[in-house]
C-alpha cells in the first residue's frame, strides 16, 4: 500500500525511494521525519528536505529564507508548499499526519450530536413538533412535506444511530452517511428552526464523512488493526478552515454600526457572568466594550491566535472562557461544547496518545509502509500517476467548497427573495446575534371573498409555535397558504357533516398580515404592507420583494438620544410604568386597543403629523383630532382607536402607560419576597431536563417502530395541555 508521503512525479518518487534504500544505516523512526512545527507533530515526507537533486532550495536568498521561516512559524508550512499546485497537493495537503486528534474530535462530535438530537433537533418533542397535521411547515423547497409522525420517528431514530456510529467509529462511512442524510432532510423541512450552529453541525458531519477520522480511536480501527493510523493533512485543514469561517466571518458581520454601537445585545451585562466587569465598568460600558467590542475582536482574531504557536495557549483560555460563558448566557444547546471539543485540533496531532490509551504507535505503520513500498518501485510509480490525479481532483473539490463557504454569506445579492430588513435566511450567514428582534403585534386578517364584509382574525400561534415567519417574506407566503389550506379543509369537513351547500362556509379567502417589529432598539414599525393579499403577492427566490416595507432609517439617530432619555424617564415613574415607541408610513393606519389593565395612558407625537380617531362606540369623544410634533392626548382604557399618519413624511409617536395588573400582583406578593435565589449553575436541572428529553425521545422512536411493524396506535400529547403545564 502506497503511503501518503508519495510525490506527484513518478521519477521524483522513485528517486525518493532509492534515497531511502541507499541510507539503510539510518534508523527509521518518527524522529527521521521532519515536523512542520514544534507544536504540530504531523509528519511530512523526507523529500521535502533539501537534497542534491534540489539545489534551488539550498540557494535561497535571505529574503526567501526569512519568508519561509515566517510562514513556518505562522502556519507550520514551508514556502515551497505554495509554489505550485502539485506542491500544495503533495507537500502540504497530502503529507501524513497522526490521526489521533482527528479521531478524538470525531468521537466528541458524535457524542454532542447524541445529546443534541433529543434536545435541540426536537427529538424529545416529536409528537408536538411533527404530530399535528394542521401545523404550518416552512421547508426550503416549498413542495417538500414531512411524512407522518411514525415515519418522522424512524427518521430521527436513524439519525441518532448514525450519530452513535460516528462517535464509536463503527462502520464509519455508512454511519456518517445515515446521519447527514437524515440530518439535512430534517434541516431542510423547517426553515423556522434554522440557526447558524444547526447549519454548522450539518457541515461538520458532511466534512467528517470524507475524512479518515475513523483511523484511530474507533471500532473500525480496532477491527482492522493492520491498517495505518495516519491521515492526510487536509483532513485537519478542512475542519480548521470551517471553524475559521465560523469565527472570522462572524467577526466581519459584526463590523457594522448596529453591533459596534451596542444596539444588538442590550442589557446582557446584567447576567451574573458579567458581574466582575459590571462592578468595574458599569452596565452600559460592559454592554458596549465587553459584549460588543470584545466580542467582535474575539471572533475576528481568535483563529489567528490559535494557529500561531506562541499565542495558542492564551487563545485557548480565552476561547474556552468565551464558549463557557455562552453556555450560560444563551439557550444554544451543544454549540459551545462542539466548539470546545474542536479546540485541541490546533495542537499536536498526536496529543491524545499522551493519555496512554491503547492505540498502536504510528511510527511502526510508517516503517512498514516504507519497507513495503521500497519493492517494485517501477510498478508502483506507474500506479501513483492515477493516484496523483485523484488527489488533484480531490483538492480542487475541497478548494471549491472553501470558496463556496466564503461566498455564501455574501450571496444575498443573488437570492433577493430571502432579503428583508436583514440579508438572507438566518442560518448560513454567520451573522450571529447581530440582529435583535422584538415583535409586539401579529395581526392576521382573513377576508371572505364571497362576503367582503365578513372579516375573521386568526390567533398567531394557532398553527405554529414560533414567530420566525413574521420576519421573512418567503415564510409569510408559506404561512398564508397554510392558513388557506386549513380553512379549505375545515370548510370541506363542515360541508360533509352538514350536507351539501346548506351551510354557509368560507372557501375563497384573502389573507393580510399586519406585523409590527423592532430591530436593534428601533421604533416598532410594520414589516409587510398590510394592504397586500399575501396569497396573491408575488414572490420568487431571485427577485426583490416589493411588499416588504423598508426600515425607517430617518429615525435611527433617535435611539441614542430621544428613545434612551424618554425610556429612562418613564421607567423612573414607577416599577410598572412603561413606554412603547411606534413609527409608521404616510397613508397607513394603526388600529389599536387599550387594555383594561392599563391606566394613565397617553399618546404623544414625536415626529410628523397624525390623525387620532377614537372608536365609534366611545360616546365621550367621537371627533378625530390632528396631532403634530410634541402634542399629546389621553386615551381611555378598554377602548379602540385609530391613528393615521397624514402628510408626506413618516411619523413616530409613543404610548406611555402604567400596568395595573402588574402593580397589583407586586403588591399581593410583597409579603412573600423571601424567594429562593436563582441558581447560577443549575447543572442538576439541566441534566434532568436532558435526561427527560432522551427518555421521551426513546419512547417516541419505539412507538414509531411499533406502529410501523404492528399498527399499534401512537400516543401524542396536545400542545394546549403541555403549554398549560
HUKAHU-V321139 format. One record per residue. N is the residue number from 1. RES is the residue in one small letter. PSI is psi in whole degrees, 0 to 359 (NA if undefined). Layout:
[[N/RES/PSI] [N/RES/PSI]]
This chain:
[[1/x/131] [2/x/134] [3/x/170] [4/x/351] [5/x/2] [6/x/145] [7/x/170] [8/x/312] [9/x/132] [10/x/322] [11/x/320] [12/x/320] [13/x/316] [14/x/320] [15/x/328] [16/x/313] [17/x/323] [18/x/322] [19/x/324] [20/x/317] [21/x/322] [22/x/340] [23/x/49] [24/x/339] [25/x/346] [26/x/120] [27/x/134] [28/x/120] [29/x/180] [30/x/329] [31/x/341] [32/x/351] [33/x/116] [34/x/139] [35/x/153] [36/x/325] [37/x/168] [38/x/342] [39/x/318] [40/x/113] [41/x/35] [42/x/145] [43/x/146] [44/x/163] [45/x/154] [46/x/336] [47/x/348] [48/x/349] [49/x/148] [50/x/134] [51/x/176] [52/x/336] [53/x/348] [54/x/70] [55/x/338] [56/x/324] [57/x/323] [58/x/346] [59/x/20] [60/x/139] [61/x/179] [62/x/321] [63/x/315] [64/x/318] [65/x/320] [66/x/318] [67/x/318] [68/x/319] [69/x/318] [70/x/317] [71/x/321] [72/x/315] [73/x/326] [74/x/316] [75/x/344] [76/x/9] [77/x/154] [78/x/158] [79/x/328] [80/x/343] [81/x/339] [82/x/13] [83/x/337] [84/x/163] [85/x/323] [86/x/319] [87/x/322] [88/x/319] [89/x/307] [90/x/315] [91/x/332] [92/x/292] [93/x/329] [94/x/15] [95/x/148] [96/x/142] [97/x/146] [98/x/131] [99/x/8] [100/x/309] [101/x/322] [102/x/319] [103/x/320] [104/x/321] [105/x/320] [106/x/314] [107/x/318] [108/x/324] [109/x/315] [110/x/319] [111/x/317] [112/x/322] [113/x/328] [114/x/326] [115/x/325] [116/x/322] [117/x/311] [118/x/341] [119/x/276] [120/x/333] [121/x/351] [122/x/16] [123/x/326] [124/x/341] [125/x/40] [126/x/319] [127/x/327] [128/x/324] [129/x/323] [130/x/3] [131/x/337] [132/x/115] [133/x/336] [134/x/350] [135/x/147] [136/x/137] [137/x/156] [138/x/66] [139/x/154] [140/x/316] [141/x/114] [142/x/336] [143/x/350] [144/x/139] [145/x/135] [146/x/148] [147/x/177] [148/x/161] [149/x/314] [150/x/321] [151/x/322] [152/x/324] [153/x/319] [154/x/322] [155/x/316] [156/x/322] [157/x/318] [158/x/321] [159/x/317] [160/x/319] [161/x/323] [162/x/318] [163/x/322] [164/x/320] [165/x/324] [166/x/315] [167/x/315] [168/x/346] [169/x/36] [170/x/121] [171/x/62] [172/x/313] [173/x/313] [174/x/317] [175/x/315] [176/x/323] [177/x/316] [178/x/317] [179/x/307] [180/x/330] [181/x/310] [182/x/325] [183/x/309] [184/x/328] [185/x/310] [186/x/322] [187/x/315] [188/x/342] [189/x/340] [190/x/97] [191/x/335] [192/x/346] [193/x/6] [194/x/144] [195/x/172] [196/x/321] [197/x/332] [198/x/320] [199/x/320] [200/x/318] [201/x/317] [202/x/320] [203/x/316] [204/x/319] [205/x/320] [206/x/318] [207/x/314] [208/x/327] [209/x/323] [210/x/0] [211/x/176] [212/x/46] [213/x/352] [214/x/7] [215/x/341] [216/x/152] [217/x/50] [218/x/159] [219/x/323] [220/x/318] [221/x/324] [222/x/324] [223/x/330] [224/x/70] [225/x/338] [226/x/350] [227/x/139] [228/x/153] [229/x/16] [230/x/149] [231/x/154] [232/x/148] [233/x/332] [234/x/338] [235/x/320] [236/x/319] [237/x/314] [238/x/325] [239/x/315] [240/x/327] [241/x/319] [242/x/322] [243/x/331] [244/x/315] [245/x/316] [246/x/308] [247/x/307] [248/x/315] [249/x/327] [250/x/324] [251/x/318] [252/x/322] [253/x/335] [254/x/351] [255/x/62] [256/x/163] [257/x/323] [258/x/318] [259/x/312] [260/x/341] [261/x/354] [262/x/24] [263/x/338] [264/x/316] [265/x/63] [266/x/146] [267/x/10] [268/x/337] [269/x/345] [270/x/353] [271/x/150] [272/x/336] [273/x/339] [274/x/11] [275/x/315] [276/x/322] [277/x/323] [278/x/326] [279/x/322] [280/x/315] [281/x/338] [282/x/165] [283/x/313] [284/x/317] [285/x/327] [286/x/316] [287/x/316] [288/x/307] [289/x/315] [290/x/308] [291/x/311] [292/x/302] [293/x/311] [294/x/325] [295/x/318] [296/x/314] [297/x/319] [298/x/310] [299/x/320] [300/x/341] [301/x/342] [302/x/322] [303/x/323] [304/x/321] [305/x/331] [306/x/326] [307/x/321] [308/x/119] [309/x/316] [310/x/334] [311/x/3] [312/x/315] [313/x/318] [314/x/319] [315/x/324] [316/x/320] [317/x/313] [318/x/317] [319/x/320] [320/x/316] [321/x/320] [322/x/311] [323/x/325] [324/x/321] [325/x/318] [326/x/326] [327/x/337] [328/x/330] [329/x/322] [330/x/156] [331/x/81] [332/x/25] [333/x/229] [334/x/4] [335/x/310] [336/x/325] [337/x/325] [338/x/317] [339/x/321] [340/x/321] [341/x/341] [342/x/351] [343/x/322] [344/x/347] [345/x/340] [346/x/359] [347/x/191] [348/x/135] [349/x/342] [350/x/16] [351/x/328] [352/x/338] [353/x/340] [354/x/346] [355/x/356] [356/x/37] [357/x/159] [358/x/106] [359/x/124] [360/x/142] [361/x/142] [362/x/339] [363/x/321] [364/x/327] [365/x/318] [366/x/319] [367/x/319] [368/x/321] [369/x/316] [370/x/320] [371/x/317] [372/x/322] [373/x/350] [374/x/349] [375/x/146] [376/x/47] [377/x/318] [378/x/314] [379/x/318] [380/x/332] [381/x/324] [382/x/316] [383/x/329] [384/x/340] [385/x/315] [386/x/321] [387/x/320] [388/x/320] [389/x/319] [390/x/321] [391/x/319] [392/x/313] [393/x/325] [394/x/318] [395/x/326] [396/x/316] [397/x/318] [398/x/317] [399/x/325] [400/x/321] [401/x/318] [402/x/317] [403/x/319] [404/x/319] [405/x/328] [406/x/334] [407/x/318] [408/x/315] [409/x/346] [410/x/22] [411/x/13] [412/x/346] [413/x/345] [414/x/311] [415/x/65] [416/x/334] [417/x/341] [418/x/1] [419/x/146] [420/x/238] [421/x/337] [422/x/169] [423/x/123] [424/x/174] [425/x/139] [426/x/121] [427/x/323] [428/x/8] [429/x/349] [430/x/23] [431/x/60] [432/x/127] [433/x/9] [434/x/331] [435/x/120] [436/x/123] [437/x/147] [438/x/115] [439/x/120] [440/x/336] [441/x/133] [442/x/105] [443/x/121] [444/x/108] [445/x/125] [446/x/123] [447/x/129] [448/x/118] [449/x/336] [450/x/339] [451/x/83] [452/x/339] [453/x/347] [454/x/106] [455/x/134] [456/x/152] [457/x/135] [458/x/136] [459/x/128] [460/x/329] [461/x/23] [462/x/326] [463/x/10] [464/x/158] [465/x/11] [466/x/168] [467/x/24] [468/x/328] [469/x/338] [470/x/348] [471/x/359] [472/x/127] [473/x/320] [474/x/321] [475/x/330] [476/x/319] [477/x/315] [478/x/321] [479/x/319] [480/x/318] [481/x/326] [482/x/318] [483/x/315] [484/x/317] [485/x/318] [486/x/322] [487/x/318] [488/x/322] [489/x/318] [490/x/322] [491/x/316] [492/x/320] [493/x/320] [494/x/318] [495/x/324] [496/x/317] [497/x/322] [498/x/326] [499/x/125] [500/x/217] [501/x/20] [502/x/335] [503/x/137] [504/x/108] [505/x/165] [506/x/115] [507/x/316] [508/x/119] [509/x/164] [510/x/146] [511/x/128] [512/x/139] [513/x/130] [514/x/93] [515/x/129] [516/x/122] [517/x/159] [518/x/137] [519/x/122] [520/x/48] [521/x/11] [522/x/179] [523/x/148] [524/x/132] [525/x/165] [526/x/145] [527/x/331] [528/x/150] [529/x/118] [530/x/351] [531/x/5] [532/x/127] [533/x/111] [534/x/331] [535/x/333] [536/x/357] [537/x/136] [538/x/140] [539/x/135] [540/x/148] [541/x/330] [542/x/11] [543/x/144] [544/x/146] [545/x/114] [546/x/337] [547/x/8] [548/x/120] [549/x/143] [550/x/161] [551/x/141] [552/x/81] [553/x/341] [554/x/344] [555/x/5] [556/x/320] [557/x/344] [558/x/350] [559/x/319] [560/x/342] [561/x/280] [562/x/311] [563/x/315] [564/x/317] [565/x/313] [566/x/320] [567/x/313] [568/x/321] [569/x/313] [570/x/318] [571/x/339] [572/x/348] [573/x/312] [574/x/176] [575/x/352] [576/x/12] [577/x/152] [578/x/169] [579/x/145] [580/x/123] [581/x/131] [582/x/142] [583/x/144] [584/x/163] [585/x/155] [586/x/137] [587/x/350] [588/x/154] [589/x/133] [590/x/122] [591/x/121] [592/x/161] [593/x/132] [594/x/117] [595/x/159] [596/x/336] [597/x/6] [598/x/142] [599/x/169] [600/x/46] [601/x/129] [602/x/137] [603/x/125] [604/x/129] [605/x/129] [606/x/319] [607/x/146] [608/x/195] [609/x/137] [610/x/159] [611/x/119] [612/x/126] [613/x/112] [614/x/168] [615/x/149] [616/x/342] [617/x/350] [618/x/103] [619/x/342] [620/x/324] [621/x/104] [622/x/348] [623/x/145] [624/x/158] [625/x/134] [626/x/126] [627/x/132] [628/x/182] [629/x/126] [630/x/349] [631/x/151] [632/x/163] [633/x/141] [634/x/143] [635/x/150] [636/x/141] [637/x/149] [638/x/29] [639/x/154] [640/x/158] [641/x/165] [642/x/142] [643/x/113] [644/x/131] [645/x/120] [646/x/163] [647/x/193] [648/x/353] [649/x/148] [650/x/159] [651/x/158] [652/x/141] [653/x/175] [654/x/149] [655/x/132] [656/x/141] [657/x/169] [658/x/135] [659/x/110] [660/x/322] [661/x/312] [662/x/325] [663/x/315] [664/x/320] [665/x/318] [666/x/322] [667/x/320] [668/x/328] [669/x/357] [670/x/320] [671/x/347] [672/x/44] [673/x/348] [674/x/70] [675/x/143] [676/x/133] [677/x/151] [678/x/135] [679/x/137] [680/x/324] [681/x/79] [682/x/59] [683/x/323] [684/x/316] [685/x/321] [686/x/318] [687/x/317] [688/x/319] [689/x/317] [690/x/324] [691/x/318] [692/x/319] [693/x/317] [694/x/318] [695/x/314] [696/x/321] [697/x/314] [698/x/321] [699/x/318] [700/x/315] [701/x/318] [702/x/317] [703/x/323] [704/x/318] [705/x/319] [706/x/322] [707/x/315] [708/x/327] [709/x/317] [710/x/1] [711/x/20] [712/x/126] [713/x/141] [714/x/118] [715/x/150] [716/x/134] [717/x/158] [718/x/137] [719/x/322] [720/x/320] [721/x/322] [722/x/319] [723/x/327] [724/x/0] [725/x/NA]]
